[in-house]
């Protein structure tokens, strides 16, 4: 199983908390911004849902250096 990697662009993040509400096991609010709980995770559809729902498009999900989220 290929691990997925989560990243949040803190310059783009607006701190809405939508990602933490969508995937609380994967994202948390860190002050005024979101942050992944772990940078590397087992594949989890909720990570893609969080990336898709981010209003600032600040979340990137990658697998083997290929961007898989947010989805087009």
PyMOL commands that set and color helices and strands:
alter all, ss='L'
color gray80, all
select helices_A, chain A and resi 18-22+45-53
alter helices_A, ss='H'
color red, helices_A
select strands_A, chain A and resi 4-8+27-30+33-36+40-41+59-63+66-69
alter strands_A, ss='S'
color yellow, strands_A
deselect
rebuild
show_as cartoon
